[in-house]
Amino acid sequence: MTNQATILIIEDDPTFRSLLVAILEDEGYDIVEEENGKQALLTLRRRSFDLVLSDLRLPGMDGLELFRSVKAEGIAPPFVLLTAFGTVEEAVSALKEGVTDFLTKPLKDPDALRTLVRRTLENRRRELTLTVLKEREVAGLPPEEVMFAGAAMAEARRLIGNVADTPASVLISGESGTGKELAARMIHLGSQRHDAAFVAINCAAIPENLMESELFGHEKGAFTGASQARPGKFELAAGGTLFLDEIGELPLSLQAKLLRVLQERTFERLGGRREIRADVRIVAATNRDLGTEIRERRFREDLYYRLNVFPIHLPPLRERCDGLPILTGYLVLRAAQQIGRVISLVEPEVHAAIADYGWPGNIRELQNVIERAVILSSGRITLGDLPELIRRPVKEPPVATDGSLQDREREAILEVLTQCDGNRRLAAERLGISKRTLQYRLKEYGLV
């Protein structure tokens, strides 16, 4: 196995330095050698390293002075000091200044060196990962390598990169739980509107009689209970991006009003007369086949063309199997951080079970399973920490390749309902949709 880490070894004793190099090169690390502190300082200024392994006693500039210099310049990687038994006290004191660890010499056991280096590099990777997570999650996004894990996501990544810095309306399609809102946030952050608000509204989660007020706002007295004026999502998103999630659930009466706003770029609050400019970029998302919805006269064709200027499809999790280890690792790390646990290992059997499961609820379902596993685990996630359904998955019957999206959705709902013994609340959670949406689907497909 090849380790990608690059290590700088600073040791004035050529024999001992050769021993260190031989041990670590056998582990697959990329090694750079220096024999004194001053030359090492120049090397550290020229290139970056994942780890520095330095003798404490060096001619000209010792190991601790070298560490202080690079730390002051802000270029210090993890530092491990090599120290003779007579200078252990100095090495311990150096830890208080930020040195990562120390190792006594002469080296009695090569495994001690291997273990220390491996642990230090792993801690370094974890720190860097957490830093990236914090930076990205401030914006509500995971790292790109996590969000686009799996070869099937390459096309979506390319399209998002192409459309982000344009004013075009975007329609994101994909099953529930595939990350459509994250994709919308990425488009917003890559646009010229990134400094303004990103406002999301779930068209399936708000009752029809309240949706107009949610979108366009209302004036005082516009309806019973409207005791004061209130801005809608279009006003809150002024100058930024409005994300219309599950746009296929929007009632026909409101589709006409939304179309008018998109065409004229102005609207009025409910019960008001003042014309308000709709300075927003629209990104919409749907888990439904809008082509079928149009043919069934449940969705306006003219609105569809207004929204579908730039379509992007997010594949389901079952088509991203090669990205599951990356997604799982990220979700484990995030859940452990939130809960305050330390997870040292995810057993191979867990990865195998995750790969075998169909994930009807996609990433949302995987996230729930991982959070549960982290809570149940005692330092390492085992097969027993997974739900019974995933440990022993019920294989879905083969689906004809020419079946419509509606047919596949109907079969998935039936399968999950069967697994949940008809419990609609559990089925909705497993499918990654609201109970209201599930009830709507059951009625639509004649399953009530």
N, C-alpha and C positions, 0 to 999 in steps of 0.2 A: 504494500500500500504506500502511496506517495503522499507525504504531508506537504502542503503548499507554503508553510511558514518559512520565513527567512530569519536566520539567527546570526547575530554578530558575536563572535568569541574573541575576547581580549585577554591574552595570557602571554607573559614574557618568557615562560619556560617552554621551549619548542617541543620537548618530549611530552609534557603534560597536555599542551595545546593539541598536539597530534592525536593523543588519546581521546580527548573530548570531541574533536572533529570526526574521528572514525566512528565513535559510538552514535553520534547524532546523524551523521550521513547514512549510516546503516538504517536509521529510522525514516529516512527519506526527506530530511530537512535540507533546505538550501543554506549552506554555511559560508560566511565571510570571516576571514581571520585578520586580526591586528595584534601587534606585540607591545604597543604602548598606548597610554591614554590620550596623548595629544593627536596621534594619527587617527585614533578611533573617533575623536571629536570631529575631525574633518570628514570622516566617512559618514558619521551620523548626520552631518549637515548636508551631505550630498544625496543621501537616499534614506528611505524609511525601513525599519526592521520591526518584526513582530516580537522579538525578544533580544535582550543583550545579556550575555553571560560573561561577566568580567571579574578578573582577579582583584581583590581588595588592594593588595600591594603591587604597584606598578611603578616603573621608573618615570620621573618627570611629573606626571599627573596620576594620582592613584584612582582606584575605582569609584570611591565616594565623591571625590572632586569632579570626576567625569559626570557622574549622575547629577550632581548639583548644577553643573554647567548646562547640560541638555534640558534639565527640568526648568531652569530659568529661561531658556530659549523656547520652551513649550514644545520640544520635539522628543521628549523622553518616552520610549516604549517601556514595557515591563523590564525591570532590572533585577538580575539575580547575581549576587556577589559570591565569589569563591574565596573562602577564607581558611587559613590554617587554624589549628586548634587554639593557638595562643592569641588569636585576634577575634574569637567568636563574640566577645563582649562588644567590640567595636561594630561588628556586623549587626548585632541585635539593636544597638543604638541607631544604626543606619535605617532600620525598619521604620523608626519613628519619623524619619525624614521622607519616607515614601518609597524606599527600596522595597521591591516585591517580596524577596526571600533571599536566603543564603544557603550555601552548600559547603560543607567542610572538605578540605583536601589534606592529604592525598585521598583520592577517590577509592574507597574500599569495595563498593558495589555499583557497577554500571547501572543497575536497575534504579538506584536512588536518583541518578541523573535523569534517566528516561522518565521516571514518574514525575519528578519535579517539573521538568520541561513540559510534559504533556498537560499537567494540571494548570500550570501558569498560562499556557496558550489557550486552554479551554476557558479559563476564567476571563482571559482577554477577549475571546470571541463573544462570550456571554455579555460582557460589559459593552462592547461595541454594538451588539444586537439590541440591548436595552436602550442604548442611546438613540439608535435609529428608530426604535419603536416609539420612544417618547417624542422625537421630532415629528414623525409621521402621524402619530395619534393625536397630536395637537391639532392637526388638520383633519382628523377623523379617518386616517388612512393607514393601512398596514404597509410594510415595505413592498416595493414593486415586485421583487422576486417571490414574495408570498402571494400577492394579489393575482399575479399572472403565472402562478405555478402550473406546470403541465403544458405540453406542446400544443394542446387544443386551444390554449389561450393566446397563442402568438398572434393570430389575426386580430383579435379584439384589442390587444396591446398596440398593434400597428395603427388600427383605425382610430383609437382614442388619441394617440400621438398626433395623427394627421388633422383631426377635427377640433382639438381642444382650443387652439388659438385662432379660431374663426367664429363668426357670429351665427353659424348655421344651427338650426334646431336639430336635435338628435333624438332618435327613438331607439331605446335599448330593449331588446327582447331577451327572454330567457325564463326558465322555470323559477318558481319562488325559492329564495335562498341562494341564488347564484352570485349575488354581489352586485346587483344592478345599481343600488344607491351608492356604493363605493365607486363604481365606474363613473357615475354622474358627478360625484365629488372630485374625482380626478380630472374630469373634463373641466369643471369649474376652476380648479386650482391651476390648470394649464392655460386658462384663458386670460384675456386682458381685464376681465371682471373679477380676478381672484381676490382683490382687496375688499370687494363688496360682499354682501351676504349671500349665503347659499341657504335657500329655504325649501324644505321638503314638505309635501302633503301627500298622504296616502288616500287615494280616491275610494278605496274599499273600506276604509275604517271610519268614515264620517257619514252619518245618516243623510239621506237625500235632502231633507228639509233644512239642514244646516250647511250643506256644502256651498251654496251660493254665497252665504255670509263668510264662510271660511276663505273662499277664493277672493272675493271682491270687497269684503268688509261691509259694515252697516252703519247707518246714522242712528242717533238716539231716537227711540220711538218707532223704528222701522217695523218692529213686530213686538208681540207681547214678551216682555222680559228684557227688551233692549233698552236698558236704563242709561246707557251711555254709548257714544260713538266708538267704533272699534275698527282699526285698519285690517284689511285682509292680507292674504299671502302675497298678492301681486304688489301691494304697497311695501310690505316688509322686505321683499326681494328687490326693491328698486335699485337699479344699477348693477345688480348681480344676477344670480341664476335661480330660476324656479324649477324645482324638480317635481314633476307630476307622476307619482308612483301608482302603479296599477291603473293606468289611464283607461283601460278597457272596462273598468267598473263604473266609469262616470255615466250617470243617467243621460238619456238622449236630450232631455230638456236643457241640461247644463252644457252638453256638447255644443249646442247651437250658440249659447252665450260665450263659451270659450272661443269658438271659431271667430266670432265677431271681434273679440278682444285681440286675437292674433292677427286679424286682417287690418283692423283700424288702429291698433296699438293704443287704444284708450278704453276706459271703462268708467262706470259710476258705482258708488257704494249702494248697497241695498237701502232703498228709502231716500236716496240722495239725488241731487241734480248736478252736482259739480263733476265735471269731466276730469278724470285723472289719467295721466300718461302712464302707459305700461312699459316702462324701460327695463325689461327683463329679457334674459335669454331662457328659452324653454328647452329643458331636457325631460323627456317623458320615458316611462318604462311600462312594460306589460309582460305578463306571463301567459297571455292568451294569444291565439292566432287571429289577429285583427282582420285578415282577409276573410276568414270564415264569419267573423262578427259582422263585417260589412254585408256579406251575402245574406246573412240572417237578419239584416236590418236592425242590428243592435249597436252599430257604430257608424257614424257618418263618414262617407268616403271623402268628402271635401276636407274634413278635419284630419283624417288620416294623412292626406297628402301634405297638409300644413305641418304636421308633426314629423313625418317620415322623410325629411330632407336628407338626413344622413343616418341610415340604419346601422346598428351594431348588435350582434347576437352574442350572448354569453352562453357557452356550452354548459350542460349539467355536470355535476361533480363526477358522475360515473364515467364521463368521457375524459376526465382529467386524472386518471389513476396514477400516471407517472409523477404528478405533482402532490399526491397525498402525503408522502413523508415530510415535505416542506411545510405544507399546511398544518399537519398534525404537530410538528415541532414548534411552529409559531404559536399555535393555539395553546399548547401545553405551557410554553414559556409565559404567555400572557396570563393564562389562568392562574399559574403558580405565583406570579408576581402580584396579582390582584388579591389572592387568597392568603398570601404570606407563607407559601410552602416552597420547599426545595425539592425538585424532582431530578434525580440523578440519571434515570434511565427509563425509556419506554421499551418494553420487551418486544422482541421480533414477532412473537405471536400476536401482539396487539396490532402491529402494522399489517400483518397478514389478514387479520379479521376485518380491519378497516378497509383493506383493498377488496375483500370479497363481498362487502355489503353494497347494496344498490343506492343508498342515500337519497330517498325520495324527497327529503327536506333539504338536500344539498348542504352548502357550507353552514347554514344556520343550524341544521341538525347536527352536523359534525361538531360545531362549537359547543352545543349543549351537552353532547356525549363526553367531550374532552373535559369540560368544567366538572361534570359529575365524577369522571375518573380521577381528576386531580384531588377532589374533595375526599374520595374514598381511599386514595393511595396512601402508602406509608413510605414515601421517598422514591418509589419506582412504580410505574404504571404496569399492571399485570392484566392478563386476560380476564381475571375475575372482577376487575374494576369496570368492565364494560357491561352494558345492558344485555340481558339474555338474548334479545332479538338480534344483536350484532355478533354475539358469541356463536349463535347457531342460527344464521340467517335463513329465512324462508325464501327459497329461490323463486323469482318471478317467472311466470310462464313466458315463453318466447313471444315476442311481438312482431307481427308482420312488418317488413320494412316499408310497405306502401301504406300503412295505417296512418290516419290523420293524427295531428297533435291532440285533437279532442279525444280520439279513441284511446290514445296512450294515457292521457290525463285521467279519463274515466276508469281505465284498468288500474292505474296507480292508486286512485282513491279507493276503489273496491278492495284492492290488496291490503292497503294500510288499515282500512276499516275492519277487515277480517282479522288482521293481526291484533287490533285493539279491542276485539270483541264488541264492535259496534259503538265504542265510546267515542263520540264525536270530538270532545275536547282533546283527548289524547291523540286522536287521528290528526286533528288540525295542527297540534304542536309538532307531531312527527313529520307532517307534510310541509311545515314551515309557513302556514297561512293562518289567517284569523278564523275563528269559529264561524263568524258571519260569512266569510268567503266560502268556507266549506259547505255551509248550508245552502248558499246560492248555487254552488256547483251541483250538489245533490239534487236540488230542484230542477236545475237546467238539464241534467242527464237522466231525469226520471228515476232517481234512486231513492226518493223519499218514500 
